[in-house]
């Protein structure tokens, strides 16, 4: 019914899709698998009309289509349910379902008709208890998911794309989601289902397409009886070469961080581990496994119960306290959480340790600049002009500036969240070397990455997380990518 | 109006080479960012010279322009900090009125002019601390918190003064001397204005406080994760704005010889307008003191020209409205060019 052939999508500096094929039949659940960055999200956005492909064709019911905007895509009968639900919290259930195609005459909304129609759709989805007049903001995540699906149905969608629909759902709610999906497919609707959870794909899926590095590496595998090992190796057999510095030259010293029974309700629970000076500890897990949240909790940027000891002393005073005590965080979202884009590289580097460049609040700008220049040279930040606005630097160089920020002052522990996200291959190797050097100097490093090879190649010890719990802890050299992915996706504690 | 040089600077994607070499040279012209504002000022001066050749360029007219600018000018310095820090302060005019009333009650006046001035500063700073606390720790939206302070401060000023204008007593005339005593032909209060501008510039550009102000306004989450106490800093920004209102109260008392609950009506709008015209983003993180003061001088000159030429004050308001729109449109164009 829906065939995509040779789809290419180029972004500045990245070839996000590099020849993707997809073939979806009416009435099937077609699963899309791939690691982070494999191109799943971009592919969805092409179908949703949010991105236009640079090359390739989309055929729907035998005719070539080009969804040029989200409205086009909806008219064609493609509906997308995004990972982050795109509902308006302040509007009612019915208003959300019919957003953009209201029951209206001359601009006046016919609320009664909308509510009736919404009730019908919701009943069909098996949720007559969700009242159309309820404000969406008051609903549970599961109910929001149902509303999102009702919206897709209200468009009379023939292809429904679901991006990690189960991520926000509890176990019994997933069962209901599957029941709805089965009803839809029975009516001939095609579902493109994206999930990291292999067991779900086995339960609900019919066929599987695997993406890797923007390409299709397998089309139409049977979902139920393709061996896990085959799927995992399709996902991981990569072209990207990782160049890791050798582990020699680092001797873990005394313990700098001890985390005991750290818990945040609904996010992670009972997490305990330690990091020693000069040691790199990696957290491996999926989005939503609690990995970034654990980092934030250790940093004091997120409330959690349990204890965090830095060099044996308790620091529970928020970020101001943890930074003063020698912690530093390079957050996941570089632009949103770390950088002052309008400011110079220098100002960004010294942001975390300003008091060290000041006497009675008076900035010693000469010393500030000299230090920034020294670090820019040390990390080889290019172009080598620390007075440039940081927005003009490439992602890799911006990330180096964030790392440089925490080379100042006496840091004892660095928390790195996805340090190589959006960084090209060459700059990655440089960043790895920088991180390695930091550890050599006796700084403890806690690293989060969604790329398993990165965690394995860089870390000395690895904690594997699944749904907020540590399911495995061990030396990186004793693990391989297959085993870690297996644990992450199937939850088999080894 | 801001930074024409930067918009021309090529945006390299992190490659070294000739680009990197040309940029420092362009940066030397950093002051160019205000060239549009200075141009606008120059045009207004020419208009003044042409339309009123006899009495525009006189010493008394120029001094009256500066005296007029001094009161709002001091407030504008505080407002610039608040807006760069990502906030807004609507309460400035009312807080200034309250400070002027509190400093001119018979009780305060009995302690002499120095105590009166200190009183004005303390009242202003105190009011700023209260709004700042509400915003930073009470999580109120700045617009709402400062709107509440606007209404409440005005009300308190009316209550304290019983809605009467309070004259400065003859024995406290030393305060009035600030407007009558001249050094090099310029009234003392203009020197106060200049001093506040210089101190404000130093604070914003040469201290950790100023750097943090840009950080808190530009990306509060990044500031927080870099270990900056964003809430405390936010509170201090409003306290600083209040402090400026207190100083402005001293100036207006000197100029009018009174304290009154009607002082400073709609000053908040003039101050915010001056800051916007000066190129400071209302979303925070970018802006300069010099720009704000140039914006304010443009506003004051327009008022002066309309008065000198005997034109309708309603037209003057229309002209000011147009200038705000034009300034913002020009800034937006510059921003677009700068976008990566």
Interface residues (C-beta under 8 A of the other chain):
Chain A: X12 X13 X299 X301 X319 X320 X322 X323 X324 X329 X331 X336 X337 X338 X339 X340 X341 X342 X343 X347 X351 X352 X354 X355 X357 X358 X361 X362 X363 X365 X382 X383 X384 X385 X387 X388 X389 X391 X392 X393 X394 X396 X397 X405
Chain B: X6 X11 X12 X13 X14 X15 X16 X17 X19 X20 X23 X24 X27 X206 X207 X208 X209 X211 X212 X214 X215 X218 X219 X221 X222 X223 X224 X225 X226 X227 X228 X229 X285 X286 X340
